[in-house]
Amino acid sequence: MYAVSFYFICTTITTVGYGDIKGLTTPERIFCALIMILGVIAFSFASGSLASIIQNYDSHNAKL
């Protein structure tokens, strides 16, 4: 029951959605939940890096 709850929480928080493809067994649910969390971390890192690049570019142009 904990695996189902963890999967439901991760699916809801990461806004992946409840699509046609989903984990049916406990190992599948745990794997999917971990991949969702890893995806959110990767997306956050990429967004932060892009924002940093744009900010540095903008500050360089502001000096000119």
KOLKOLZA-786027 format. One record per residue: residue in three letters; x, y, z of N, C-alpha, C, O in turn. Coordinates in nm, 4 decimals, decimal comma, always signed. Layout:
BEGIN
<res=ala | nxx=X | nyy=Y | nzz=Z | caxx=X | cayy=Y | cazz=Z | cxx=X | cyy=Y | czz=Z | oxx=X | oyy=Y | ozz=Z>
...
This chain:
BEGIN
<res=met | nxx=+0,0813 | nyy=-0,1190 | nzz=+0,0000 | caxx=+0,0000 | cayy=+0,0000 | cazz=+0,0000 | cxx=+0,0864 | cyy=+0,1265 | czz=+0,0000 | oxx=+0,0478 | oyy=+0,2281 | ozz=-0,0578>
<res=tyr | nxx=+0,2041 | nyy=+0,1203 | nzz=+0,0652 | caxx=+0,2919 | cayy=+0,2372 | cazz=+0,0675 | cxx=+0,3463 | cyy=+0,2685 | czz=-0,0722 | oxx=+0,3615 | oyy=+0,3851 | ozz=-0,1086>
<res=ala | nxx=+0,3750 | nyy=+0,1654 | nzz=-0,1490 | caxx=+0,4259 | cayy=+0,1878 | cazz=-0,2849 | cxx=+0,3195 | cyy=+0,2558 | czz=-0,3711 | oxx=+0,3507 | oyy=+0,3450 | ozz=-0,4500>
<res=val | nxx=+0,1957 | nyy=+0,2140 | nzz=-0,3562 | caxx=+0,0867 | cayy=+0,2756 | cazz=-0,4323 | cxx=+0,0700 | cyy=+0,4218 | czz=-0,3913 | oxx=+0,0504 | oyy=+0,5083 | ozz=-0,4766>
<res=ser | nxx=+0,0775 | nyy=+0,4492 | nzz=-0,2623 | caxx=+0,0652 | cayy=+0,5864 | cazz=-0,2134 | cxx=+0,1805 | cyy=+0,6727 | czz=-0,2625 | oxx=+0,1591 | oyy=+0,7858 | ozz=-0,3062>
<res=phe | nxx=+0,3031 | nyy=+0,6201 | nzz=-0,2555 | caxx=+0,4204 | cayy=+0,6942 | cazz=-0,3014 | cxx=+0,4097 | cyy=+0,7226 | czz=-0,4502 | oxx=+0,4411 | oyy=+0,8330 | ozz=-0,4947>
<res=tyr | nxx=+0,3658 | nyy=+0,6242 | nzz=-0,5275 | caxx=+0,3481 | cayy=+0,6426 | cazz=-0,6723 | cxx=+0,2429 | cyy=+0,7495 | czz=-0,7005 | oxx=+0,2634 | oyy=+0,8358 | ozz=-0,7858>
<res=phe | nxx=+0,1317 | nyy=+0,7442 | nzz=-0,6299 | caxx=+0,0246 | cayy=+0,8425 | cazz=-0,6489 | cxx=+0,0727 | cyy=+0,9832 | czz=-0,6159 | oxx=+0,0439 | oyy=+1,0777 | ozz=-0,6893>
<res=ile | nxx=+0,1459 | nyy=+0,9973 | nzz=-0,5059 | caxx=+0,1966 | cayy=+1,1285 | cazz=-0,4661 | cxx=+0,2952 | cyy=+1,1817 | czz=-0,5694 | oxx=+0,2878 | oyy=+1,2985 | ozz=-0,6077>
<res=cys | nxx=+0,3873 | nyy=+1,0975 | nzz=-0,6146 | caxx=+0,4858 | cayy=+1,1421 | cazz=-0,7141 | cxx=+0,4194 | cyy=+1,1789 | czz=-0,8457 | oxx=+0,4581 | oyy=+1,2771 | ozz=-0,9091>
<res=thr | nxx=+0,3216 | nyy=+1,1027 | nzz=-0,8870 | caxx=+0,2506 | cayy=+1,1324 | cazz=-1,0109 | cxx=+0,1760 | cyy=+1,2647 | czz=-1,0006 | oxx=+0,1713 | oyy=+1,3415 | ozz=-1,0967>
<res=thr | nxx=+0,1188 | nyy=+1,2910 | nzz=-0,8859 | caxx=+0,0448 | cayy=+1,4147 | cazz=-0,8660 | cxx=+0,1381 | cyy=+1,5354 | czz=-0,8556 | oxx=+0,1143 | oyy=+1,6377 | ozz=-0,9198>
<res=ile | nxx=+0,2426 | nyy=+1,5244 | nzz=-0,7763 | caxx=+0,3323 | cayy=+1,6375 | cazz=-0,7530 | cxx=+0,4118 | cyy=+1,6738 | czz=-0,8781 | oxx=+0,4326 | oyy=+1,7918 | ozz=-0,9065>
<res=thr | nxx=+0,4561 | nyy=+1,5730 | nzz=-0,9528 | caxx=+0,5359 | cayy=+1,6010 | cazz=-1,0723 | cxx=+0,4491 | cyy=+1,6374 | czz=-1,1918 | oxx=+0,5020 | oyy=+1,6652 | ozz=-1,2994>
<res=thr | nxx=+0,3191 | nyy=+1,6380 | nzz=-1,1759 | caxx=+0,2201 | cayy=+1,6704 | cazz=-1,2789 | cxx=+0,2403 | cyy=+1,5886 | czz=-1,4060 | oxx=+0,2199 | oyy=+1,6388 | ozz=-1,5166>
<res=val | nxx=+0,2798 | nyy=+1,4643 | nzz=-1,3904 | caxx=+0,2953 | cayy=+1,3748 | cazz=-1,5048 | cxx=+0,1578 | cyy=+1,3334 | czz=-1,5554 | oxx=+0,1349 | oyy=+1,3277 | ozz=-1,6762>
<res=gly | nxx=+0,0683 | nyy=+1,3052 | nzz=-1,4655 | caxx=-0,0668 | cayy=+1,2670 | cazz=-1,5032 | cxx=-0,0876 | cyy=+1,1176 | czz=-1,4925 | oxx=+0,0068 | oyy=+1,0413 | ozz=-1,4720>
<res=tyr | nxx=-0,2095 | nyy=+1,0780 | nzz=-1,5063 | caxx=-0,2481 | cayy=+0,9389 | cazz=-1,4908 | cxx=-0,2860 | cyy=+0,8844 | czz=-1,6281 | oxx=-0,4041 | oyy=+0,8683 | ozz=-1,6588>
<res=gly | nxx=-0,1863 | nyy=+0,8565 | nzz=-1,7097 | caxx=-0,2086 | cayy=+0,8147 | cazz=-1,8472 | cxx=-0,2357 | cyy=+0,6668 | czz=-1,8627 | oxx=-0,2618 | oyy=+0,5955 | ozz=-1,7659>
<res=asp | nxx=-0,2287 | nyy=+0,6226 | nzz=-1,9872 | caxx=-0,2554 | cayy=+0,4836 | cazz=-2,0191 | cxx=-0,1435 | cyy=+0,3911 | czz=-1,9734 | oxx=-0,1691 | oyy=+0,2757 | ozz=-1,9390>
<res=ile | nxx=-0,0203 | nyy=+0,4398 | nzz=-1,9726 | caxx=+0,0931 | cayy=+0,3583 | cazz=-1,9328 | cxx=+0,1245 | cyy=+0,3893 | czz=-1,7879 | oxx=+0,1536 | oyy=+0,5039 | ozz=-1,7538>
<res=lys | nxx=+0,1190 | nyy=+0,2896 | nzz=-1,7033 | caxx=+0,1430 | cayy=+0,3106 | cazz=-1,5613 | cxx=+0,1993 | cyy=+0,1837 | czz=-1,5000 | oxx=+0,1896 | oyy=+0,0756 | ozz=-1,5580>
<res=gly | nxx=+0,2573 | nyy=+0,1978 | nzz=-1,3840 | caxx=+0,3107 | cayy=+0,0822 | cazz=-1,3134 | cxx=+0,1987 | cyy=+0,0004 | czz=-1,2514 | oxx=+0,1084 | oyy=+0,0542 | ozz=-1,1872>
<res=leu | nxx=+0,2059 | nyy=-0,1295 | nzz=-1,2714 | caxx=+0,1015 | cayy=-0,2163 | cazz=-1,2162 | cxx=+0,1489 | cyy=-0,2959 | czz=-1,0961 | oxx=+0,0696 | oyy=-0,3275 | ozz=-1,0073>
<res=thr | nxx=+0,2774 | nyy=-0,3287 | nzz=-1,0923 | caxx=+0,3316 | cayy=-0,4030 | cazz=-0,9790 | cxx=+0,4098 | cyy=-0,3073 | czz=-0,8897 | oxx=+0,4391 | oyy=-0,1943 | ozz=-0,9286>
<res=thr | nxx=+0,4428 | nyy=-0,3535 | nzz=-0,7712 | caxx=+0,5150 | cayy=-0,2688 | cazz=-0,6772 | cxx=+0,6513 | cyy=-0,2230 | czz=-0,7302 | oxx=+0,6821 | oyy=-0,1043 | ozz=-0,7199>
<res=pro | nxx=+0,7344 | nyy=-0,3118 | nzz=-0,7865 | caxx=+0,8628 | cayy=-0,2639 | cazz=-0,8399 | cxx=+0,8455 | cyy=-0,1627 | czz=-0,9540 | oxx=+0,9229 | oyy=-0,0676 | ozz=-0,9650>
<res=glu | nxx=+0,7448 | nyy=-0,1830 | nzz=-1,0380 | caxx=+0,7202 | cayy=-0,0884 | cazz=-1,1470 | cxx=+0,6806 | cyy=+0,0482 | czz=-1,0925 | oxx=+0,7254 | oyy=+0,1508 | ozz=-1,1437>
<res=arg | nxx=+0,5981 | nyy=+0,0500 | nzz=-0,9905 | caxx=+0,5542 | cayy=+0,1770 | cazz=-0,9323 | cxx=+0,6705 | cyy=+0,2510 | czz=-0,8672 | oxx=+0,6833 | oyy=+0,3725 | ozz=-0,8819>
<res=ile | nxx=+0,7548 | nyy=+0,1778 | nzz=-0,7956 | caxx=+0,8702 | cayy=+0,2412 | cazz=-0,7323 | cxx=+0,9648 | cyy=+0,2949 | czz=-0,8385 | oxx=+1,0145 | oyy=+0,4068 | ozz=-0,8259>
<res=phe | nxx=+0,9905 | nyy=+0,2164 | nzz=-0,9432 | caxx=+1,0778 | cayy=+0,2613 | cazz=-1,0515 | cxx=+1,0219 | cyy=+0,3856 | czz=-1,1191 | oxx=+1,0953 | oyy=+0,4816 | ozz=-1,1425>
<res=cys | nxx=+0,8938 | nyy=+0,3850 | nzz=-1,1504 | caxx=+0,8307 | cayy=+0,5009 | cazz=-1,2150 | cxx=+0,8373 | cyy=+0,6245 | czz=-1,1259 | oxx=+0,8636 | oyy=+0,7345 | ozz=-1,1745>
<res=ala | nxx=+0,8139 | nyy=+0,6075 | nzz=-0,9971 | caxx=+0,8185 | cayy=+0,7210 | cazz=-0,9057 | cxx=+0,9595 | cyy=+0,7795 | czz=-0,8991 | oxx=+0,9759 | oyy=+0,9015 | ozz=-0,8980>
<res=leu | nxx=+1,0601 | nyy=+0,6942 | nzz=-0,8947 | caxx=+1,1975 | cayy=+0,7430 | cazz=-0,8903 | cxx=+1,2359 | cyy=+0,8129 | czz=-1,0199 | oxx=+1,3059 | oyy=+0,9141 | ozz=-1,0171>
<res=ile | nxx=+1,1914 | nyy=+0,7607 | nzz=-1,1324 | caxx=+1,2197 | cayy=+0,8247 | cazz=-1,2614 | cxx=+1,1494 | cyy=+0,9602 | czz=-1,2703 | oxx=+1,2055 | oyy=+1,0553 | ozz=-1,3248>
<res=met | nxx=+1,0280 | nyy=+0,9700 | nzz=-1,2176 | caxx=+0,9583 | cayy=+1,0985 | cazz=-1,2172 | cxx=+1,0345 | cyy=+1,2008 | czz=-1,1336 | oxx=+1,0497 | oyy=+1,3159 | ozz=-1,1745>
<res=ile | nxx=+1,0821 | nyy=+1,1591 | nzz=-1,0170 | caxx=+1,1572 | cayy=+1,2506 | cazz=-0,9313 | cxx=+1,2872 | cyy=+1,2912 | czz=-0,9992 | oxx=+1,3251 | oyy=+1,4082 | ozz=-0,9946>
<res=leu | nxx=+1,3554 | nyy=+1,1972 | nzz=-1,0615 | caxx=+1,4787 | cayy=+1,2275 | cazz=-1,1340 | cxx=+1,4511 | cyy=+1,3249 | czz=-1,2480 | oxx=+1,5312 | oyy=+1,4152 | ozz=-1,2727>
<res=gly | nxx=+1,3402 | nyy=+1,3081 | nzz=-1,3171 | caxx=+1,3030 | cayy=+1,3990 | cazz=-1,4252 | cxx=+1,2773 | cyy=+1,5403 | czz=-1,3760 | oxx=+1,3165 | oyy=+1,6369 | ozz=-1,4413>
<res=val | nxx=+1,2123 | nyy=+1,5530 | nzz=-1,2625 | caxx=+1,1867 | cayy=+1,6859 | cazz=-1,2063 | cxx=+1,3175 | cyy=+1,7527 | czz=-1,1654 | oxx=+1,3356 | oyy=+1,8726 | ozz=-1,1861>
<res=ile | nxx=+1,4083 | nyy=+1,6751 | nzz=-1,1074 | caxx=+1,5380 | cayy=+1,7306 | cazz=-1,0683 | cxx=+1,6155 | cyy=+1,7766 | czz=-1,1918 | oxx=+1,6734 | oyy=+1,8852 | ozz=-1,1917>
<res=ala | nxx=+1,6168 | nyy=+1,6952 | nzz=-1,2964 | caxx=+1,6880 | cayy=+1,7311 | cazz=-1,4193 | cxx=+1,6261 | cyy=+1,8551 | czz=-1,4843 | oxx=+1,6985 | oyy=+1,9431 | ozz=-1,5309>
<res=phe | nxx=+1,4947 | nyy=+1,8624 | nzz=-1,4876 | caxx=+1,4275 | cayy=+1,9781 | cazz=-1,5460 | cxx=+1,4562 | cyy=+2,1045 | czz=-1,4655 | oxx=+1,4778 | oyy=+2,2113 | ozz=-1,5228>
<res=ser | nxx=+1,4564 | nyy=+2,0927 | nzz=-1,3342 | caxx=+1,4863 | cayy=+2,2076 | cazz=-1,2488 | cxx=+1,6290 | cyy=+2,2565 | czz=-1,2700 | oxx=+1,6538 | oyy=+2,3769 | ozz=-1,2766>
<res=phe | nxx=+1,7225 | nyy=+2,1628 | nzz=-1,2805 | caxx=+1,8615 | cayy=+2,1995 | cazz=-1,3042 | cxx=+1,8764 | cyy=+2,2684 | czz=-1,4392 | oxx=+1,9459 | oyy=+2,3694 | ozz=-1,4500>
<res=ala | nxx=+1,8116 | nyy=+2,2148 | nzz=-1,5420 | caxx=+1,8205 | cayy=+2,2744 | cazz=-1,6754 | cxx=+1,7583 | cyy=+2,4139 | czz=-1,6774 | oxx=+1,8136 | oyy=+2,5053 | ozz=-1,7386>
<res=ser | nxx=+1,6452 | nyy=+2,4308 | nzz=-1,6119 | caxx=+1,5796 | cayy=+2,5620 | cazz=-1,6068 | cxx=+1,6657 | cyy=+2,6633 | czz=-1,5318 | oxx=+1,6780 | oyy=+2,7780 | ozz=-1,5746>
<res=gly | nxx=+1,7247 | nyy=+2,6219 | nzz=-1,4211 | caxx=+1,8116 | cayy=+2,7104 | cazz=-1,3443 | cxx=+1,9359 | cyy=+2,7498 | czz=-1,4229 | oxx=+1,9787 | oyy=+2,8652 | ozz=-1,4185>
<res=ser | nxx=+1,9933 | nyy=+2,6550 | nzz=-1,4942 | caxx=+2,1116 | cayy=+2,6847 | cazz=-1,5751 | cxx=+2,0783 | cyy=+2,7821 | czz=-1,6868 | oxx=+2,1548 | oyy=+2,8747 | ozz=-1,7137>
<res=leu | nxx=+1,9647 | nyy=+2,7620 | nzz=-1,7517 | caxx=+1,9227 | cayy=+2,8523 | cazz=-1,8584 | cxx=+1,8974 | cyy=+2,9928 | czz=-1,8043 | oxx=+1,9352 | oyy=+3,0917 | ozz=-1,8670>
<res=ala | nxx=+1,8336 | nyy=+3,0009 | nzz=-1,6883 | caxx=+1,8091 | cayy=+3,1323 | cazz=-1,6278 | cxx=+1,9399 | cyy=+3,2010 | czz=-1,5922 | oxx=+1,9526 | oyy=+3,3224 | ozz=-1,6083>
<res=ser | nxx=+2,0366 | nyy=+3,1249 | nzz=-1,5441 | caxx=+2,1668 | cayy=+3,1819 | cazz=-1,5104 | cxx=+2,2390 | cyy=+3,2320 | czz=-1,6350 | oxx=+2,2999 | oyy=+3,3390 | ozz=-1,6329>
<res=ile | nxx=+2,2325 | nyy=+3,1563 | nzz=-1,7416 | caxx=+2,2963 | cayy=+3,1977 | cazz=-1,8675 | cxx=+2,2333 | cyy=+3,3268 | czz=-1,9196 | oxx=+2,3039 | oyy=+3,4187 | ozz=-1,9610>
<res=ile | nxx=+2,1018 | nyy=+3,3332 | nzz=-1,9172 | caxx=+2,0323 | cayy=+3,4529 | cazz=-1,9655 | cxx=+2,0645 | cyy=+3,5727 | czz=-1,8774 | oxx=+2,0835 | oyy=+3,6834 | ozz=-1,9279>
<res=gln | nxx=+2,0708 | nyy=+3,5521 | nzz=-1,7471 | caxx=+2,1024 | cayy=+3,6619 | cazz=-1,6563 | cxx=+2,2437 | cyy=+3,7133 | czz=-1,6798 | oxx=+2,2657 | oyy=+3,8344 | ozz=-1,6820>
<res=asn | nxx=+2,3385 | nyy=+3,6242 | nzz=-1,6972 | caxx=+2,4757 | cayy=+3,6671 | cazz=-1,7231 | cxx=+2,4873 | cyy=+3,7393 | czz=-1,8566 | oxx=+2,5616 | oyy=+3,8368 | ozz=-1,8679>
<res=tyr | nxx=+2,4153 | nyy=+3,6929 | nzz=-1,9570 | caxx=+2,4155 | cayy=+3,7576 | cazz=-2,0874 | cxx=+2,3559 | cyy=+3,8969 | czz=-2,0780 | oxx=+2,4073 | oyy=+3,9919 | ozz=-2,1368>
<res=asp | nxx=+2,2468 | nyy=+3,9078 | nzz=-2,0033 | caxx=+2,1788 | cayy=+4,0370 | cazz=-1,9885 | cxx=+2,2656 | cyy=+4,1351 | czz=-1,9100 | oxx=+2,2703 | oyy=+4,2529 | ozz=-1,9453>
<res=ser | nxx=+2,3334 | nyy=+4,0911 | nzz=-1,8062 | caxx=+2,4179 | cayy=+4,1826 | cazz=-1,7292 | cxx=+2,5388 | cyy=+4,2280 | czz=-1,8122 | oxx=+2,5864 | oyy=+4,3405 | ozz=-1,7967>
<res=his | nxx=+2,5871 | nyy=+4,1415 | nzz=-1,8987 | caxx=+2,6979 | cayy=+4,1808 | cazz=-1,9869 | cxx=+2,6521 | cyy=+4,2895 | czz=-2,0845 | oxx=+2,7255 | oyy=+4,3850 | ozz=-2,1101>
<res=asn | nxx=+2,5315 | nyy=+4,2753 | nzz=-2,1387 | caxx=+2,4786 | cayy=+4,3772 | cazz=-2,2302 | cxx=+2,4456 | cyy=+4,5063 | czz=-2,1564 | oxx=+2,4540 | oyy=+4,6140 | ozz=-2,2155>
<res=ala | nxx=+2,4087 | nyy=+4,4986 | nzz=-2,0302 | caxx=+2,3740 | cayy=+4,6193 | cazz=-1,9548 | cxx=+2,4980 | cyy=+4,7047 | czz=-1,9306 | oxx=+2,4886 | oyy=+4,8274 | ozz=-1,9255>
<res=lys | nxx=+2,6136 | nyy=+4,6412 | nzz=-1,9157 | caxx=+2,7385 | cayy=+4,7170 | cazz=-1,8968 | cxx=+2,7754 | cyy=+4,7943 | czz=-2,0215 | oxx=+2,8350 | oyy=+4,9017 | ozz=-2,0129>
<res=leu | nxx=+2,7405 | nyy=+4,7407 | nzz=-2,1380 | caxx=+2,7709 | cayy=+4,8097 | cazz=-2,2632 | cxx=+2,6791 | cyy=+4,9275 | czz=-2,2812 | oxx=+2,6889 | oyy=+4,9988 | ozz=-2,3811>
